[in-house]
């Protein structure tokens, strides 16, 4: 027996809630900050946890794509290094919209 979506009540295989949530997510803001000792950090802000599902696995997927480390702080994802282009490319392929 398949799992049932808590939002719409349909089986997970035919549920469209995740795609709808991505469309109404709003813009994910991507910025780069210079930290201590000149280290660069790419920060993703304005992420709706409902549209990405599990925030930990979403951050892990981004870290794997960018081949870097990172963390989740205060609902934002921080990636070590300057990865703005890679993150924009990955998020667009996942169906998100971004603000610069």
N, CA, C and O of each residue as an XYZ file, in Angstrom:
400
protein
N       0.845     -1.175      0.000
C       0.000      0.000      0.000
C       0.892      1.241      0.000
O       1.890      1.298      0.718
N       0.529      2.214     -0.799
C       1.347      3.419     -0.930
C       0.990      4.440      0.146
O      -0.077      4.384      0.758
N       1.912      5.370      0.355
C       1.689      6.427      1.329
C       0.690      7.440      0.791
O       0.577      7.636     -0.419
N      -0.024      8.073      1.693
C      -1.013      9.092      1.344
C      -0.449     10.460      1.715
O       0.104     10.637      2.800
N      -0.591     11.426      0.806
C      -0.138     12.797      1.062
C      -1.021     13.427      2.139
O      -2.246     13.323      2.085
N      -0.396     14.074      3.107
C      -1.141     14.711      4.196
C      -1.852     15.976      3.746
O      -2.827     16.395      4.370
N      -1.369     16.594      2.660
C      -1.949     17.848      2.190
C      -3.192     17.631      1.346
O      -4.244     18.209      1.622
N      -3.072     16.782      0.297
C      -4.181     16.629     -0.647
C      -4.956     15.331     -0.485
O      -6.077     15.225     -0.984
N      -4.389     14.334      0.201
C      -5.092     13.081      0.413
C      -4.943     12.074     -0.715
O      -5.554     11.006     -0.674
N      -4.142     12.397     -1.721
C      -3.902     11.478     -2.832
C      -2.683     10.609     -2.533
O      -1.856     10.966     -1.695
N      -2.570      9.461     -3.223
C      -1.347      8.667     -3.065
C      -0.130      9.473     -3.507
O      -0.225     10.302     -4.412
N       1.021      9.226     -2.862
C       2.249      9.984     -3.135
C       2.665      9.901     -4.603
O       3.259     10.847     -5.118
N       2.369      8.795     -5.290
C       2.770      8.629     -6.687
C       2.112      9.641     -7.611
O       2.730     10.068     -8.586
N       0.883     10.033     -7.334
C       0.167     10.957     -8.223
C      -0.021     12.344     -7.612
O      -0.619     13.224     -8.232
N       0.488     12.536     -6.400
C       0.358     13.815     -5.714
C       1.166     14.889     -6.441
O       2.293     14.637     -6.867
N       0.605     16.061     -6.580
C       1.286     17.174     -7.230
C       1.591     18.317     -6.281
O       1.940     19.408     -6.731
N       1.471     18.098     -4.999
C       1.669     19.168     -4.011
C       3.082     19.743     -4.050
O       3.261     20.952     -3.904
N       4.086     18.888     -4.247
C       5.470     19.376     -4.247
C       5.711     20.328     -5.407
O       6.361     21.358     -5.227
N       5.206     20.011     -6.589
C       5.379     20.885     -7.745
C       4.623     22.196     -7.565
O       5.120     23.261     -7.932
N       3.432     22.118     -7.005
C       2.640     23.324     -6.759
C       3.336     24.198     -5.719
O       3.359     25.421     -5.856
N       3.900     23.586     -4.688
C       4.600     24.340     -3.653
C       5.822     25.050     -4.231
O       6.132     26.168     -3.821
N       6.525     24.414     -5.185
C       7.685     25.046     -5.809
C       7.268     26.274     -6.612
O       7.977     27.280     -6.624
N       6.115     26.195     -7.285
C       5.638     27.320     -8.083
C       5.270     28.513     -7.202
O       5.521     29.659     -7.574
N       4.677     28.248     -6.037
C       4.243     29.321     -5.157
C       5.248     29.638     -4.062
O       4.954     30.424     -3.161
N       6.411     29.046     -4.128
C       7.469     29.212     -3.124
C       7.918     30.655     -3.008
O       8.251     31.111     -1.914
N       7.932     31.377     -4.106
C       8.515     32.705     -4.080
C       9.958     32.604     -4.524
O      10.449     31.517     -4.826
N      10.625     33.721     -4.563
C      12.000     33.706     -5.042
C      12.968     33.334     -3.931
O      12.890     33.854     -2.817
N      13.870     32.436     -4.249
C      14.960     32.106     -3.341
C      16.071     33.113     -3.621
O      16.548     33.222     -4.751
N      16.475     33.837     -2.602
C      17.539     34.826     -2.760
C      18.888     34.167     -2.528
O      19.086     33.450     -1.546
N      19.810     34.420     -3.447
C      21.154     33.869     -3.358
C      22.131     35.028     -3.221
O      22.147     35.940     -4.047
N      22.934     34.985     -2.182
C      23.932     36.026     -1.971
C      25.257     35.382     -1.582
O      25.306     34.225     -1.164
N      26.319     36.150     -1.727
C      27.647     35.683     -1.349
C      28.206     36.645     -0.315
O      28.157     37.862     -0.488
N      28.734     36.086      0.754
C      29.257     36.885      1.851
C      30.721     36.529      2.066
O      31.125     35.376      1.920
N      31.499     37.531      2.412
C      32.903     37.302      2.716
C      33.034     37.224      4.237
O      32.690     38.163      4.955
N      33.532     36.104      4.700
C      33.633     35.869      6.133
C      35.062     36.054      6.621
O      35.919     36.581      5.912
N      35.285     35.625      7.797
C      36.575     35.700      8.457
C      37.677     35.068      7.612
O      37.472     34.030      6.983
N      38.829     35.694      7.604
C      40.007     35.240      6.865
C      39.782     35.201      5.354
O      40.474     34.465      4.651
N      38.838     35.970      4.850
C      38.603     36.069      3.416
C      37.843     34.906      2.815
O      37.809     34.771      1.592
N      37.235     34.065      3.626
C      36.481     32.910      3.119
C      35.137     33.370      2.562
O      34.463     34.210      3.158
N      34.754     32.813      1.415
C      33.484     33.147      0.779
C      32.423     32.120      1.184
O      32.716     30.934      1.333
N      31.187     32.598      1.359
C      30.059     31.740      1.720
C      28.873     32.118      0.842
O      28.502     33.290      0.770
N      28.275     31.129      0.174
C      27.070     31.337     -0.626
C      25.871     31.064      0.270
O      25.775     29.995      0.874
N      24.955     32.029      0.359
C      23.814     31.924      1.266
C      22.519     31.887      0.462
O      22.288     32.739     -0.396
N      21.674     30.893      0.746
C      20.351     30.776      0.133
C      19.321     31.159      1.179
O      19.217     30.511      2.221
N      18.552     32.218      0.905
C      17.561     32.736      1.844
C      16.161     32.601      1.249
O      15.997     32.356      0.054
N      15.162     32.765      2.108
C      13.759     32.753      1.710
C      13.338     31.384      1.174
O      12.619     31.295      0.179
N      13.785     30.335      1.830
C      13.434     28.975      1.415
C      12.239     28.513      2.231
O      12.277     28.526      3.462
N      11.177     28.106      1.544
C       9.991     27.588      2.211
C      10.201     26.102      2.479
O      10.330     25.332      1.527
N      10.239     25.668      3.743
C      10.487     24.255      4.050
C       9.441     23.310      3.460
O       9.743     22.145      3.202
N       8.215     23.792      3.241
C       7.179     22.945      2.669
C       7.464     22.598      1.212
O       7.101     21.515      0.754
N       8.110     23.506      0.478
C       8.351     23.271     -0.938
C       9.567     22.380     -1.185
O       9.668     21.761     -2.244
N      10.487     22.305     -0.228
C      11.683     21.482     -0.433
C      11.581     20.137      0.259
O      12.429     19.272      0.039
N      10.582     19.940      1.077
C      10.464     18.686      1.806
C      11.405     18.696      2.994
O      11.283     19.539      3.882
N      12.340     17.767      3.013
C      13.315     17.682      4.095
C      14.467     18.640      3.809
O      15.174     18.482      2.814
N      14.655     19.619      4.667
C      15.682     20.644      4.458
C      17.087     20.038      4.477
O      17.964     20.482      3.737
N      17.300     19.039      5.310
C      18.611     18.394      5.402
C      18.993     17.726      4.085
O      20.117     17.887      3.610
N      18.069     16.983      3.497
C      18.378     16.298      2.236
C      18.505     17.290      1.081
O      19.282     17.064      0.153
N      17.745     18.390      1.132
C      17.845     19.429      0.112
C      19.223     20.085      0.163
O      19.853     20.303     -0.872
N      19.689     20.398      1.376
C      21.015     20.991      1.544
C      22.095     20.009      1.115
O      23.089     20.404      0.506
N      21.907     18.740      1.427
C      22.889     17.721      1.046
C      23.000     17.612     -0.470
O      24.097     17.465     -1.010
N      21.859     17.686     -1.155
C      21.864     17.619     -2.618
C      22.614     18.812     -3.219
O      23.364     18.655     -4.183
N      22.411     20.000     -2.649
C      23.126     21.188     -3.122
C      24.621     21.081     -2.840
O      25.441     21.443     -3.685
N      24.981     20.584     -1.654
C      26.386     20.434     -1.304
C      27.070     19.419     -2.207
O      28.231     19.601     -2.573
N      26.371     18.359     -2.565
C      26.929     17.355     -3.462
C      27.135     17.934     -4.850
O      28.167     17.696     -5.477
N      26.156     18.694     -5.337
C      26.258     19.301     -6.667
C      27.414     20.295     -6.735
O      28.116     20.361     -7.745
N      27.616     21.065     -5.676
C      28.671     22.085     -5.660
C      30.006     21.532     -5.165
O      31.017     22.233     -5.222
N      30.028     20.303     -4.686
C      31.237     19.675     -4.147
C      31.852     20.548     -3.052
O      33.028     20.908     -3.109
N      31.028     20.877     -2.055
C      31.497     21.734     -0.968
C      30.819     21.313      0.327
O      29.955     20.437      0.338
N      31.221     21.945      1.403
C      30.578     21.755      2.688
C      29.526     22.831      2.886
O      29.403     23.757      2.083
N      28.781     22.697      3.950
C      27.765     23.708      4.229
C      26.951     23.353      5.448
O      27.182     22.330      6.094
N      25.989     24.214      5.758
C      25.155     24.020      6.929
C      23.807     24.716      6.740
O      23.596     25.446      5.771
N      22.910     24.474      7.682
C      21.621     25.165      7.727
C      21.617     26.007      8.995
O      21.759     25.479     10.098
N      21.454     27.321      8.835
C      21.410     28.225      9.979
C      20.205     29.141      9.856
O      20.091     29.902      8.896
N      19.321     29.069     10.813
C      18.172     29.970     10.853
C      17.261     29.855      9.639
O      16.679     30.853      9.214
N      17.126     28.669      9.076
C      16.276     28.473      7.902
C      16.962     28.805      6.590
O      16.359     28.655      5.527
N      18.212     29.254      6.641
C      18.997     29.541      5.436
C      20.020     28.430      5.232
O      20.462     27.795      6.189
N      20.388     28.207      3.987
C      21.429     27.238      3.678
C      22.694     28.012      3.349
O      22.677     28.920      2.517
N      23.784     27.653      4.000
C      25.072     28.287      3.755
C      26.018     27.252      3.155
O      26.244     26.192      3.739
N      26.568     27.569      1.981
C      27.517     26.694      1.306
C      28.898     27.337      1.342
O      29.031     28.538      1.108
N      29.910     26.554      1.631
C      31.269     27.074      1.715
C      31.805     27.342      0.314
O      31.865     26.432     -0.513
N      32.190     28.573      0.048
C      32.769     28.944     -1.238
C      31.817     29.772     -2.087
O      30.670     30.016     -1.712
N      32.321     30.196     -3.235
C      31.542     30.999     -4.177
C      30.912     30.047     -5.201
O      31.587     29.602     -6.129
N      29.609     29.732     -5.033
C      28.926     28.749     -5.877
C      27.625     29.281     -6.455
O      26.691     28.515     -6.691
N      27.555     30.579     -6.683
C      26.309     31.205     -7.117
C      25.793     30.609     -8.432
O      24.613     30.271     -8.532
N      26.662     30.477     -9.438
C      26.226     29.962    -10.739
C      25.782     28.512    -10.648
O      24.778     28.135    -11.251
N      26.513     27.699     -9.907
C      26.161     26.287     -9.764
C      24.819     26.118     -9.058
O      24.014     25.270     -9.442
N      24.579     26.929     -8.021
C      23.337     26.838     -7.264
C      22.154     27.265     -8.125
O      21.110     26.612     -8.109
N      22.306     28.355     -8.877
C      21.232     28.817     -9.765
C      20.910     27.741    -10.786
O      19.739     27.458    -11.039
N      21.927     27.142    -11.371
C      21.736     26.076    -12.359
C      20.976     24.891    -11.750
O      20.035     24.379    -12.357
N      21.378     24.461    -10.567
C      20.748     23.311     -9.907
C      19.303     23.615     -9.518
O      18.419     22.784     -9.730
N      19.055     24.792     -8.954
C      17.697     25.124     -8.532
C      16.756     25.267     -9.725
O      15.597     24.860     -9.649
N      17.240     25.838    -10.819
C      16.392     25.940    -12.014
C      16.052     24.557    -12.548
O      14.928     24.327    -12.993
N      17.014     23.628    -12.511
C      16.737     22.266    -12.980
C      15.740     21.550    -12.066
O      15.069     20.606    -12.483
N      15.653     22.014    -10.804
C      14.703     21.432     -9.851
C      13.336     22.113     -9.907
O      12.396     21.653     -9.258
N      13.205     23.218    -10.682
C      11.919     23.877    -10.859
C      11.672     25.084     -9.977
O      10.532     25.536     -9.868
N      12.704     25.621     -9.345
C      12.559     26.804     -8.484
C      12.839     28.075     -9.258
O      13.445     28.043    -10.329
N      12.384     29.216     -8.699
C      12.738     30.531     -9.242
C      13.630     31.218     -8.225
O      13.460     31.049     -7.018
N      14.588     32.001     -8.726
C      15.545     32.649     -7.844
C      15.603     34.131     -8.091
O      15.362     34.597     -9.205
N      15.920     34.869     -7.059
C      16.223     36.281     -7.171
C      17.726     36.422     -7.024
O      18.369     35.603     -6.367
N      18.275     37.433     -7.617
C      19.737     37.596     -7.544
C      20.062     38.540     -6.482
O      21.236     38.824     -6.246
